[in-house]
Amino acid sequence: MLTTKAIREPFSERPQGSQAVEIEPGILWLQLPLPMALDHVNAYALREADGWTVIDTGFNNQRTRSLWHEILHGELGGKPVRRVIMTHHHPDHVGLVGWFKSQHKAAVLATRVAWLTARMLTLDNQERPVEEALRFYKMAGMGPELYDRRKDERPFNFSDCVYPIPPGFQRLSDGQFFRMGGHDWTIRIGHGHAPDQATFWRSDGKLVIGGDQFLAGITPNIGVHPTEPEANPLEDWLQSCRMFLKFADDDMLVLPGHRAPFVGLGSRLVELIEHHEKALDQLEDSLDTPKLATDVFEVLFGRVIPEREYGLALAEAVAHVNFLYQSGRIDRINGPAESSLWVASGTRM
């Protein structure tokens, strides 16, 4: 259990299988399995007068669908899911959104960017990496052995683990007042980990549903991808954290997308800001000699990155060098084999 002076996890019990933990009357916390290093994603069910609202869904696979079947007839008492909400477009959060709509007639609610992105990605199937992805790998400095292997492999496709998302959704907007689970909520939109991520702040000031915008114990991945290689999501992330600080305090209970619910949101936001500012300073200091994005893994992560985490590490490393470059703190120069080298601003070559 995470316990610090201001940040703590008040629930010692964890959801097991199809069994939920009741956060308070009418709010259930579920954990759904993921086949990766981060081996679970949280989902929440809020009781309504005529059924349930479900927030996030897990992957689309037989194991998770079977779990939901047990949950629907067990913890949810056979009552229908009337609405399913996407906090953001990542596949562990939207994998069964289309299943709930197609098979259970639930309405889909999401921010416009989250819904459009998820639907677009489920329709974009690739048997081999596209040229833009290969160029991105070279720019970041992926080693030739790994590059040669990956260029001939089928890449990850959203459709591998996301049920087809049918047309039609209800839009969630920043600042919108929203009724859910017998309470009024305010929607506040964050960016960086994912564009237009919806968070929900209950009107009594005691509860926040945060998706992956607010996590304790781990930091959300902030990554740049081949679709927008010059993006600066870390700037978006830091701006969002500072904006959320206006509304956060350390008495709020946060229901996050991973790990356990926690209190201490104000302190956690300060930690997240300081974590990235420290990483950026260390990265800038390390660039006294030119380096590829793939050369700075140890500076940023302090460990050897296994291959199963390589893609996320690469995306986050590029996000950090992009931030420094676009802030004028480092320079970019041409490297070998179409790669980009990064060097502290003013360093003589």
C-alpha positions as CSV (number, residue, x, y, z in Angstrom):
1,M,0.0,0.0,0.0
2,L,1.3,3.4,-0.9
3,T,1.5,5.7,2.1
4,T,3.3,9.1,2.3
5,K,2.6,12.1,4.4
6,A,-0.1,13.5,2.0
7,I,-0.7,10.6,-0.5
8,R,-2.2,7.4,0.7
9,E,-4.3,4.5,-0.5
10,P,-7.2,4.0,1.9
11,F,-8.4,0.6,0.5
12,S,-6.4,-2.4,1.6
13,E,-8.7,-4.8,-0.4
14,R,-8.4,-5.1,-4.1
15,P,-11.0,-6.4,-6.6
16,Q,-10.6,-10.0,-7.4
17,G,-11.8,-11.5,-10.7
18,S,-15.4,-10.6,-11.2
19,Q,-15.8,-9.4,-7.6
20,A,-15.9,-5.6,-7.0
21,V,-14.9,-3.4,-4.1
22,E,-17.6,-0.9,-3.1
23,I,-16.0,2.5,-2.9
24,E,-19.2,3.9,-1.4
25,P,-22.9,2.9,-1.9
26,G,-23.6,2.9,-5.6
27,I,-19.9,3.0,-6.8
28,L,-18.1,-0.2,-7.6
29,W,-14.4,-0.6,-8.4
30,L,-13.4,-3.4,-10.7
31,Q,-10.0,-4.5,-12.0
32,L,-9.7,-6.2,-15.4
33,P,-6.6,-8.2,-16.5
34,L,-4.2,-7.0,-19.1
35,P,-1.6,-9.2,-20.9
36,M,1.3,-6.8,-20.3
37,A,3.7,-5.5,-17.6
38,L,0.9,-3.3,-16.2
39,D,-1.3,-6.2,-15.7
40,H,-4.7,-4.6,-15.0
41,V,-6.9,-1.6,-15.8
42,N,-9.6,-0.2,-13.5
43,A,-13.2,0.1,-14.4
44,Y,-16.0,1.7,-12.4
45,A,-19.7,1.1,-12.3
46,L,-22.1,3.7,-10.9
47,R,-25.7,2.8,-10.0
48,E,-28.4,4.7,-11.8
49,A,-32.2,4.6,-11.3
50,D,-32.6,2.3,-14.3
51,G,-29.3,0.5,-14.5
52,W,-25.6,1.3,-14.5
53,T,-23.1,3.7,-15.9
54,V,-19.7,2.0,-16.7
55,I,-16.5,3.9,-17.0
56,D,-13.7,2.2,-19.1
57,T,-13.9,-1.4,-20.1
58,G,-10.6,-3.3,-20.5
59,F,-9.4,-5.2,-23.6
60,N,-11.6,-7.0,-26.1
61,N,-10.7,-10.6,-25.6
62,Q,-12.5,-13.7,-24.4
63,R,-11.2,-13.5,-20.9
64,T,-12.4,-10.0,-20.3
65,R,-15.8,-10.6,-22.0
66,S,-16.3,-13.6,-19.8
67,L,-15.5,-11.5,-16.7
68,W,-17.9,-8.8,-17.8
69,H,-20.6,-11.5,-18.3
70,E,-20.0,-12.6,-14.6
71,I,-20.0,-9.0,-13.4
72,L,-23.2,-8.1,-15.2
73,H,-25.1,-11.0,-13.7
74,G,-23.3,-10.8,-10.3
75,E,-22.1,-7.5,-8.9
76,L,-24.4,-5.5,-11.3
77,G,-27.4,-7.6,-10.3
78,G,-28.6,-8.3,-13.9
79,K,-29.5,-4.7,-14.4
80,P,-28.6,-3.1,-17.7
81,V,-25.6,-1.0,-18.5
82,R,-27.2,2.2,-19.9
83,R,-24.1,4.2,-20.6
84,V,-20.4,3.4,-21.1
85,I,-17.9,6.2,-20.8
86,M,-14.4,6.4,-22.4
87,T,-12.1,8.4,-20.3
88,H,-9.6,8.4,-23.2
89,H,-8.9,6.5,-26.4
90,H,-6.2,4.0,-25.3
91,P,-7.2,0.3,-26.0
92,D,-7.1,-0.9,-22.4
93,H,-9.8,1.7,-21.7
94,V,-12.0,1.3,-24.8
95,G,-11.6,-2.3,-25.8
96,L,-15.2,-3.2,-25.1
97,V,-16.9,0.1,-25.6
98,G,-18.3,-1.1,-29.0
99,W,-19.3,-4.5,-27.4
100,F,-21.4,-2.6,-24.8
101,K,-23.1,-0.6,-27.5
102,S,-23.6,-3.4,-30.0
103,Q,-24.5,-6.2,-27.6
104,H,-26.0,-4.4,-24.7
105,K,-27.4,-1.2,-26.3
106,A,-25.5,1.1,-24.1
107,A,-25.0,4.7,-25.1
108,V,-21.3,5.7,-25.7
109,L,-20.0,8.9,-24.1
110,A,-16.6,10.4,-24.8
111,T,-14.8,13.6,-25.7
112,R,-14.9,14.1,-29.5
113,V,-11.2,13.6,-30.0
114,A,-11.1,10.4,-27.9
115,W,-14.0,8.9,-29.8
116,L,-12.7,9.9,-33.3
117,T,-9.2,8.7,-32.5
118,A,-10.5,5.3,-31.1
119,R,-12.8,4.8,-34.1
120,M,-10.1,5.8,-36.6
121,L,-7.5,3.5,-35.1
122,T,-9.8,0.5,-35.0
123,L,-10.3,0.9,-38.8
124,D,-6.6,1.4,-39.6
125,N,-5.2,-2.1,-40.0
126,Q,-1.6,-2.6,-41.1
127,E,0.2,-5.8,-41.9
128,R,3.6,-4.1,-41.9
129,P,4.9,-0.8,-40.5
130,V,4.1,2.2,-42.7
131,E,6.9,4.4,-44.1
132,E,6.2,7.1,-41.5
133,A,6.7,4.6,-38.7
134,L,10.0,3.3,-40.2
135,R,11.2,6.9,-40.6
136,F,10.3,7.6,-36.9
137,Y,12.3,4.6,-35.8
138,K,15.3,5.8,-37.7
139,M,15.0,9.3,-36.4
140,A,14.9,8.1,-32.8
141,G,17.9,5.9,-33.3
142,M,16.5,2.4,-33.2
143,G,19.3,-0.1,-33.5
144,P,19.8,-1.8,-37.0
145,E,19.1,-5.3,-35.7
146,L,15.8,-4.4,-34.0
147,Y,14.8,-2.1,-36.9
148,D,15.4,-4.9,-39.5
149,R,13.2,-7.2,-37.5
150,R,10.4,-4.8,-36.8
151,K,10.1,-3.6,-40.4
152,D,9.1,-7.1,-41.4
153,E,6.8,-7.8,-38.5
154,R,3.1,-7.1,-38.2
155,P,2.8,-4.1,-35.8
156,F,0.2,-3.8,-33.1
157,N,-3.2,-2.8,-34.4
158,F,-6.0,-1.4,-32.3
159,S,-8.3,-4.0,-33.8
160,D,-6.3,-6.7,-32.1
161,C,-7.8,-5.8,-28.8
162,V,-10.6,-3.3,-29.4
163,Y,-14.1,-4.3,-30.4
164,P,-15.4,-2.4,-33.5
165,I,-16.7,1.0,-32.4
166,P,-20.0,1.7,-34.2
167,P,-20.9,5.2,-35.3
168,G,-22.7,7.4,-32.9
169,F,-21.7,8.8,-29.5
170,Q,-22.6,11.5,-27.0
171,R,-19.9,14.2,-26.6
172,L,-18.3,15.2,-23.3
173,S,-16.9,18.7,-23.1
174,D,-14.7,20.6,-20.8
175,G,-16.6,22.4,-18.1
176,Q,-19.8,20.5,-18.8
177,F,-22.0,19.7,-15.8
178,F,-22.9,16.0,-15.8
179,R,-25.3,13.9,-13.9
180,M,-24.1,10.4,-12.9
181,G,-24.7,8.0,-10.1
182,G,-27.2,10.3,-8.4
183,H,-24.7,13.2,-8.2
184,D,-23.7,16.2,-10.2
185,W,-20.2,16.3,-11.7
186,T,-18.0,18.7,-13.6
187,I,-16.0,17.4,-16.5
188,R,-12.4,18.7,-16.8
189,I,-10.3,17.8,-19.8
190,G,-6.6,17.0,-19.6
191,H,-3.9,16.4,-22.2
192,G,-0.5,14.8,-22.6
193,H,-1.0,11.1,-21.8
194,A,-3.8,11.2,-24.3
195,P,-5.5,14.1,-26.1
196,D,-8.8,15.3,-24.5
197,Q,-8.9,12.9,-21.6
198,A,-12.1,13.3,-19.5
199,T,-11.9,13.6,-15.7
200,F,-15.0,13.9,-13.5
201,W,-15.1,16.0,-10.3
202,R,-18.1,15.4,-8.0
203,S,-19.9,18.5,-6.9
204,D,-19.4,17.8,-3.2
205,G,-15.6,18.0,-3.7
206,K,-14.9,14.6,-2.3
207,L,-14.4,12.4,-5.3
208,V,-12.6,12.6,-8.7
209,I,-12.6,9.9,-11.4
210,G,-9.3,10.5,-13.1
211,G,-8.6,7.9,-15.8
212,D,-4.9,7.9,-16.5
213,Q,-4.6,11.6,-15.9
214,F,-4.1,11.0,-12.1
215,L,-2.1,7.9,-11.0
216,A,-0.3,7.3,-7.8
217,G,2.8,5.1,-7.5
218,I,3.5,5.1,-11.3
219,T,3.7,8.0,-13.8
220,P,1.5,7.9,-16.9
221,N,3.4,7.4,-20.2
222,I,3.9,10.7,-22.1
223,G,4.8,9.7,-25.6
224,V,5.4,10.9,-29.2
225,H,4.4,8.5,-32.0
226,P,4.9,8.3,-35.8
227,T,1.5,10.0,-36.4
228,E,2.9,13.3,-35.1
229,P,6.6,13.1,-34.7
230,E,7.1,16.8,-33.8
231,A,4.4,16.7,-31.0
232,N,5.1,18.1,-27.6
233,P,2.8,16.2,-25.3
234,L,5.0,16.8,-22.2
235,E,4.2,20.5,-22.5
236,D,0.5,19.6,-22.7
237,W,0.9,17.3,-19.7
238,L,2.6,19.9,-17.5
239,Q,0.1,22.6,-18.5
240,S,-2.8,20.2,-17.6
241,C,-1.2,19.3,-14.2
242,R,-0.9,23.0,-13.3
243,M,-4.5,23.7,-14.4
244,F,-5.8,20.8,-12.3
245,L,-3.9,22.1,-9.3
246,K,-6.4,25.0,-9.1
247,F,-9.2,22.5,-8.3
248,A,-7.3,19.8,-6.4
249,D,-6.8,19.3,-2.7
250,D,-5.4,16.5,-0.5
251,D,-8.8,15.4,0.9
252,M,-10.2,14.2,-2.4
253,L,-10.5,10.5,-3.2
254,V,-9.2,9.8,-6.7
255,L,-10.4,6.8,-8.7
256,P,-7.6,6.2,-11.2
257,G,-7.3,4.1,-14.3
258,H,-4.6,1.9,-12.8
259,R,-3.5,0.9,-9.3
260,A,-5.6,1.7,-6.3
261,P,-7.7,4.7,-5.4
262,F,-5.8,7.3,-3.4
263,V,-6.2,10.6,-1.5
264,G,-3.7,13.5,-1.8
265,L,-4.4,14.7,-5.4
266,G,-2.8,18.2,-4.9
267,S,0.4,16.7,-3.6
268,R,0.5,14.1,-6.3
269,L,0.1,16.7,-9.0
270,V,3.1,18.6,-7.6
271,E,5.1,15.3,-7.5
272,L,4.3,14.6,-11.2
273,I,5.3,18.1,-12.2
274,E,8.6,17.9,-10.2
275,H,9.3,14.4,-11.5
276,H,9.3,15.6,-15.1
277,E,11.1,18.8,-14.4
278,K,13.9,16.9,-12.7
279,A,14.0,14.4,-15.6
280,L,14.3,17.3,-18.1
281,D,17.1,18.9,-16.2
282,Q,19.0,15.6,-16.0
283,L,18.5,15.0,-19.7
284,E,19.7,18.4,-20.7
285,D,22.8,17.9,-18.5
286,S,23.5,14.6,-20.1
287,L,23.6,16.1,-23.6
288,D,27.1,17.6,-23.3
289,T,27.9,15.2,-26.1
290,P,25.4,14.4,-28.9
291,K,23.0,11.5,-28.3
292,L,20.1,9.7,-30.0
293,A,16.8,9.5,-28.3
294,T,17.5,5.8,-27.7
295,D,20.7,6.7,-25.9
296,V,18.9,8.5,-23.1
297,F,16.9,5.6,-21.7
298,E,19.1,5.1,-18.7
299,V,19.1,8.9,-17.9
300,L,15.3,9.0,-18.0
301,F,14.4,5.6,-16.6
302,G,17.5,4.5,-14.6
303,R,17.4,1.0,-15.8
304,V,17.8,-1.3,-18.8
305,I,14.6,-1.3,-20.8
306,P,13.3,-4.8,-21.8
307,E,12.1,-5.3,-25.4
308,R,8.4,-5.6,-24.4
309,E,8.7,-2.0,-23.0
310,Y,10.8,-0.6,-25.8
311,G,8.0,1.1,-27.7
312,L,6.7,3.0,-24.7
313,A,10.2,4.0,-23.7
314,L,11.1,5.2,-27.2
315,A,7.9,7.3,-27.3
316,E,8.6,8.9,-23.9
317,A,12.3,9.6,-24.7
318,V,11.2,11.4,-27.9
319,A,8.7,13.4,-25.9
320,H,11.4,14.6,-23.5
321,V,13.8,15.6,-26.2
322,N,11.0,17.3,-28.2
323,F,10.1,19.4,-25.1
324,L,13.7,20.5,-24.6
325,Y,14.1,21.3,-28.3
326,Q,10.9,23.2,-28.6
327,S,11.8,25.1,-25.4
328,G,15.2,26.2,-27.0
329,R,17.2,24.3,-24.4
330,I,18.8,21.8,-26.9
331,D,19.6,21.6,-30.5
332,R,18.9,18.9,-33.1
333,I,21.5,17.9,-35.7
334,N,21.6,15.2,-38.4
335,G,22.9,11.9,-37.3
336,P,23.8,8.7,-39.1
337,A,21.2,6.7,-41.1
338,E,18.6,9.4,-41.1
339,S,18.7,9.6,-37.3
340,S,18.5,12.8,-35.2
341,L,21.2,13.7,-32.6
342,W,20.4,15.9,-29.7
343,V,22.9,18.2,-28.0
344,A,22.8,20.8,-25.3
345,S,22.2,24.3,-26.8
346,G,25.5,26.1,-27.3
347,T,27.7,22.9,-27.2
348,R,30.5,23.1,-29.7
349,M,30.7,20.3,-32.2
